[in-house]
Amino acid sequence: MTPAGTGAPPTPGPVRRWWLGARPRTLPAAVVPVVVGTAAAHPLHHAAELVVHLTTGATGSAYSSTATLHLPAHSPTGFWWRAVGALVVALAIQVGTNYANDYSDGIRGTDDARVGPVRLTATGLASPSAVKRAAFTAFAVAGVVGLALAWATSWWILLVGAACLLAGWFYTGGPRPYGYAGLGEVFVFVFFGLVATVGTFYVETERLDRPAVWWAAGAVGLLATALLLANNLRDIATDRETGKRTLAVRVGRRAGGWCYTACVTLPFVGVVVGAALALSGVVDAVRPGLVLVPLLAAPLAVGPARTALGDAEGRELLPVLAATGRLQLAFGALLALALWLTLPPLLPVVSGLPR
C-alpha cells in the first residue's frame, strides 16, 4: 500500500486491481442488450406444444388433425439457461475487450498519461503478459458458453461470436486497430446494440421476425455508443498526443459533445415514435400506452448532456461516464419492461396441418 502522506491514492489489492481493470462502469453495455432481448423473447417460453383440432364443413364432413407448434425455447428451463448463457457471453466479451484495450494501449504508451479507470499495464499493477492472458481467458469463457448456445440453436452463431471476439481484440490491438481510426463508435453500435440484442433474442427463440427487437437494438446501441463517446471525450487531449484518432479527436470537443447528446437523445425520440405507431395501430402492441415507459429515464440524460455540451475537459468529464452508465441501465430496464408488457405473442410455426 502507498504510505500515508504521499498524496498518491492507495495501491489496490490483488483482487481489487483486476476488478478495476475490468472497468465495471462499462458493464451496463453488456447487460442491457441481453435484458432487452430477453424481454422481447419472453412470450415464447411458456408453451412447448400446441394441439390444434380443425373441423371443416366445406363438404359436410368433419375431421380432426393434430398439429405441432414448434417453439425452440420451449420450456422455462430452456429459455432461462439460454438467457443466462447470453449474459455470460456478453459480460465475458466486454471484460475481455477491456483487458485487451488495457494491454494494447499500455504497450503502445497510449495510457501513460491517461485519467479515469485504473490501467493495469500502464501503471505496472500487472505485467503486460498477465493482462493479455486475462483478456484471452475472458474471451475463452465467452467462446465456451457461445459454443453451447450454438449447439442448442444454430452453428452460424459461431461465426457471429467469432466476429465479436475479433472486434474486441482489434479495437486497440493488432497493427491497424480500428479504434485508432475513429471507427470505435460504429463497431460499438453494431456489436453492443444490434448483434447483442438481436442475438440474445435469436438464441432464445430461433427467429428474427420481430421488428420491435431491431428498433430496441438500435436504441440500446445508441446508448452504448454514448458510453464510448463519454470515455473518448474525456481522453481527447491524451489521445491526440499519442496518435489515437478517435471520433472525438477527429471532430473536436464541441462537435463530440453534440454527437454524445444525439446518442442519448435519439433513443427517447424513438420511444415517442414507437408509441405513436403503436397507438395508431401500425405497430402491434397489447398495451400501446406503455410503450412510453422508457421516457421515465429521460431526466437522467439531462445532466451528462449539459456537461458534454459545456466546456469541461479531461478529468472534469469523469462524471459523464458514470452518469451514462446509470442512464443506460435505467433506460434498458424500462425498455425491457415496456417490451415485456406490450409485445403480443409471436405467430407460431406450425407443422402437421392438413393441406
Secondary structure in CASP SS format (residue, H / E / C, confidence):
PFRMAT SS
TARGET T0000
AUTHOR 0000-0000-0000
METHOD secondary structure of the structure
MODEL  1
M C 1.00
T C 1.00
P C 1.00
A C 1.00
G C 1.00
T C 1.00
G C 1.00
A C 1.00
P C 1.00
P C 1.00
T C 1.00
P C 1.00
G C 1.00
P H 1.00
V H 1.00
R H 1.00
R H 1.00
W H 1.00
W H 1.00
L H 1.00
G H 1.00
A C 1.00
R C 1.00
P H 1.00
R H 1.00
T H 1.00
L C 1.00
P H 1.00
A H 1.00
A H 1.00
V H 1.00
V H 1.00
P H 1.00
V H 1.00
V H 1.00
V H 1.00
G H 1.00
T H 1.00
A H 1.00
A H 1.00
A H 1.00
H H 1.00
P H 1.00
L H 1.00
H C 1.00
H C 1.00
A C 1.00
A C 1.00
E C 1.00
L C 1.00
V C 1.00
V C 1.00
H C 1.00
L C 1.00
T C 1.00
T C 1.00
G C 1.00
A C 1.00
T C 1.00
G C 1.00
S C 1.00
A C 1.00
Y C 1.00
S C 1.00
S C 1.00
T C 1.00
A C 1.00
T E 1.00
L E 1.00
H C 1.00
L C 1.00
P C 1.00
A C 1.00
H C 1.00
S C 1.00
P H 1.00
T H 1.00
G H 1.00
F H 1.00
W H 1.00
W H 1.00
R H 1.00
A H 1.00
V H 1.00
G H 1.00
A H 1.00
L H 1.00
V H 1.00
V H 1.00
A H 1.00
L H 1.00
A H 1.00
I H 1.00
Q H 1.00
V H 1.00
G H 1.00
T H 1.00
N H 1.00
Y H 1.00
A H 1.00
N H 1.00
D H 1.00
Y H 1.00
S H 1.00
D H 1.00
G H 1.00
I H 1.00
R H 1.00
G C 1.00
T C 1.00
D C 1.00
D C 1.00
A C 1.00
R C 1.00
V C 1.00
G C 1.00
P C 1.00
V C 1.00
R C 1.00
L H 1.00
T H 1.00
A H 1.00
T H 1.00
G C 1.00
L C 1.00
A C 1.00
S C 1.00
P H 1.00
S H 1.00
A H 1.00
V H 1.00
K H 1.00
R H 1.00
A H 1.00
A H 1.00
F H 1.00
T H 1.00
A H 1.00
F H 1.00
A H 1.00
V H 1.00
A H 1.00
G H 1.00
V H 1.00
V H 1.00
G H 1.00
L H 1.00
A H 1.00
L H 1.00
A H 1.00
W H 1.00
A H 1.00
T C 1.00
S C 1.00
W C 1.00
W C 1.00
I H 1.00
L H 1.00
L H 1.00
V H 1.00
G H 1.00
A H 1.00
A H 1.00
C H 1.00
L H 1.00
L H 1.00
A H 1.00
G H 1.00
W H 1.00
F H 1.00
Y C 1.00
T C 1.00
G C 1.00
G C 1.00
P C 1.00
R C 1.00
P C 1.00
Y H 1.00
G H 1.00
Y H 1.00
A H 1.00
G C 1.00
L C 1.00
G H 1.00
E H 1.00
V H 1.00
F H 1.00
V H 1.00
F H 1.00
V H 1.00
F H 1.00
F H 1.00
G H 1.00
L H 1.00
V H 1.00
A H 1.00
T H 1.00
V H 1.00
G H 1.00
T H 1.00
F H 1.00
Y H 1.00
V H 1.00
E H 1.00
T H 1.00
E C 1.00
R C 1.00
L C 1.00
D C 1.00
R C 1.00
P H 1.00
A H 1.00
V H 1.00
W H 1.00
W H 1.00
A H 1.00
A H 1.00
G H 1.00
A H 1.00
V H 1.00
G H 1.00
L H 1.00
L H 1.00
A H 1.00
T H 1.00
A H 1.00
L H 1.00
L H 1.00
L H 1.00
A H 1.00
N H 1.00
N H 1.00
L H 1.00
R H 1.00
D C 1.00
I H 1.00
A H 1.00
T H 1.00
D H 1.00
R H 1.00
E H 1.00
T H 1.00
G C 1.00
K C 1.00
R C 1.00
T C 1.00
L H 1.00
A H 1.00
V H 1.00
R H 1.00
V H 1.00
G C 1.00
R H 1.00
R H 1.00
A H 1.00
G H 1.00
G H 1.00
W H 1.00
C H 1.00
Y H 1.00
T H 1.00
A H 1.00
C H 1.00
V H 1.00
T H 1.00
L H 1.00
P H 1.00
F H 1.00
V H 1.00
G H 1.00
V H 1.00
V H 1.00
V H 1.00
G H 1.00
A H 1.00
A H 1.00
L H 1.00
A H 1.00
L H 1.00
S C 1.00
G C 1.00
V C 1.00
V C 1.00
D C 1.00
A C 1.00
V C 1.00
R C 1.00
P H 1.00
G H 1.00
L H 1.00
V H 1.00
L H 1.00
V H 1.00
P H 1.00
L H 1.00
L H 1.00
A H 1.00
A C 1.00
P H 1.00
L H 1.00
A H 1.00
V H 1.00
G H 1.00
P H 1.00
A H 1.00
R H 1.00
T H 1.00
A H 1.00
L H 1.00
G C 1.00
D C 1.00
A C 1.00
E C 1.00
G H 1.00
R H 1.00
E H 1.00
L H 1.00
L H 1.00
P H 1.00
V H 1.00
L H 1.00
A H 1.00
A H 1.00
T H 1.00
G H 1.00
R H 1.00
L H 1.00
Q H 1.00
L H 1.00
A H 1.00
F H 1.00
G H 1.00
A H 1.00
L H 1.00
L H 1.00
A H 1.00
L H 1.00
A H 1.00
L H 1.00
W H 1.00
L H 1.00
T H 1.00
L C 1.00
P C 1.00
P C 1.00
L C 1.00
L C 1.00
P C 1.00
V C 1.00
V E 1.00
S E 1.00
G C 1.00
L C 1.00
P C 1.00
R C 1.00
END
